[in-house]
Amino acid sequence: MSDTVVDRLLADVARGDDGSKDRLIEAVYRDLHHIAKSQVAWEKNPEGTIGATALVHEAWMRLSGDLDGAMRNRAYFYGAAAQAMRRVLIDRARSRNAGKRGGGLKRLPLEGIELSRDGHDDELIELDGLIEALEEQDGRLAEVVRLRFWAGLSTKETARALECSDRTVKRDWAYARAFLIDSLGLGADDEAAVESP
């Protein structure tokens, strides 16, 4: 979907035009489904599997109730949608962990997140906490992680969404990865094994 069409529809929603939310979801559904498929890769738990279509619908229900924050432009909208999907998955993981004995967390190897994406509930929760900690230090770095990792966007797509250069995204991604590696207590050998998604 072209940037100008999405921006126009977002402006229509912001003005409260009748039917604009329906036109918006129709226009961006394919993009949201792509993001959801990337995030559903985490749902390896057979008891808690959610499909991409269900994730889009649940996230849209959360997002459509309060689109004000996402109306700024296309980049903010897709970031808000990816975050709504992440929240759905995190809430589901926390719910499952609450029922487990002890509900304890374990250390999360960064190379496991980025290379295999063979995630589990405790890994989702730990990663979510690290992204929130990164958000407190630098909001743009956290947004780069969300768009690259959660939304599955490439460097070019992330740069376009954030309206910055590819070089800026690469630099921010390197800083964000360093923060995550340091937060996880991984050594230099682990850092060398970490590759961008």
N, C-alpha and C positions, 0 to 999 in steps of 0.2 A: 504494500500500500504506500502510495507516495506521501512524503512528508507534508506537503501542502494540503492534501485531502484530510489527513488526520488532524493537522492543526486547525483546519476550518471546522471540522466536526467537534473538536474540543472547544473551540470558541462558541459554537452553537449550544453545546451542553452548558457551558458557563453562563450563557445568556438565558438559559432555561427554555429554549425552543422545544415545542412539543415534538415528541418522537426522536429527539436528537440522541438520547442514550441508546435507543434501539439501532439507529443508523450507525452510531459509533461502534457498537459491539459487532455488528455485521461487517463493518469495514476492517476491523482489526482482529477478527476472530482467528484467522489463519496465523497471524503473527503470535497471538497469545497461545495458540495451540502448540506452536513451535517452542515457545518458552516453556510451556508446561511439560512437553515431552522431555526437554533437557532436565527439568527438575524432578520428574517422575523417575528418572534413572536412579535416584536415591532410594525409592521405595522398593527395597529388596525383601522386606518383611512380608511373607505370604498372608499373615493375618491382617496386615494394614495396607495392602496394595490399593492404590488409587490410580485410576487411569487419567490420561492427559485431559480428556474431555471433561471428566468430573472435576478435575482440579481447576480448569478454566472456569467452569460454572460456579464452583464454590468461591473462588477468588473474586469473580465478577460480582457475586452477591455482596461480598465484603467491601469491594472497591466502589461499586455503583452507589452505595448509600451515602458516600462522602467523596465525591470526585473533586472537590475544591482544590485540594493540594496537588492533584494530578493535572490540573487544567493549564498549567503554565505553558507547556509545549509537549511535543511528541516524546522527547527524551524523558521528561518527568513522568509522563503517563506510563510509558513502558517500564520505567524504574518502579513506579508505584504498583503496577500489575505484577511484576516479578516479586516484589516484596510481599504483596498479598498472597501470592502462591507459596512463597517461603513460609509465611506465617501459618498457612493451612498445614503444611507439612510439619513444621515445628510443633504446632499444637497437637497434631496427631501423634507425633513421636513422644511428646511429654505425657500425653494421656496413656500411651502404652507403657512407658517407663514407670509411671506412677503405680501401675498394677504389678510391676515386677518386684521381686523380693529385694529390698534395699534401694532399688531404682538408681544404683550408683553409676557414675560415669567412669570411663577409662580414657587413657591418653589417646590422642588421635594423630596418627602419622600423616603429615601433610602430603607426602608423595602418594599415599593411598587415596586421599581425597582427589587429587588432581589427575592421577594417572588411571586409576581403575574406576573411580566413582562408585565403588561397591560399598555404599554407605549403610550404616545402621543407625538406629534411633539415637544412641548416645553420641555418635559422631555428628549427627545433625545438630544436636543441642549444643555440643561444644563449639562447633563451627559458628553457629548463630551467636553464641556469647562472644567469640573472638571478633566477629564482624561488628557487633555492637560496641565493643571496646575500641576498635579501630575508628568507628564513627565518632566517638568522643574526641579522639585525637585529630582526625582529619576526615571530614565528611566526604570529600571527593574520592579519597583512596577507598573508603568503604563502598562508595557507589561503583567504582571501577571493579571491585571484587564482586559485587552483586551482579553487575551486568556481564562480566566475563564468566564468572563461575555459575551463578544461579540462572541467569537468563541465557547463557551459552553464546553470547555475542563474541564475534571476532574482535581483534584490535581495531580494525577499520570501522566496524559497526558500533563499537563502544565509543570511538572518537566522534563519529557522527551523532550518536545519541547525546553525548556530553558537549557537543559543539566545541571540540578542541582538536588538536593535531594527533596523528598516530604516535608521534614521538612522545607527546605528553602522556598518552595512555600507557605506552611501554614503560616510561619512567615511573609512573604511578603504580603500575602493576608490579614492577621490581621492588619498590618500597613496600607495597602492601604484602607481597610474598615474604619479604624480609621480616616484617612485623609478625606475620603468622608463624614463620619458622622460629623466630625468637620466642614468641608466646608459647609455642608448643615444646620449647626446650630441645629442639633438634640441633644436631651438630653440623659442622661444615660438610661432612660426607653426605648427610641427608639433604642439605641445601643444594649440593651439586646435582643430586638425583631428581630434584623437583623441576618439572617442566611445565610450561604454560599450557593451559587447555587449548 
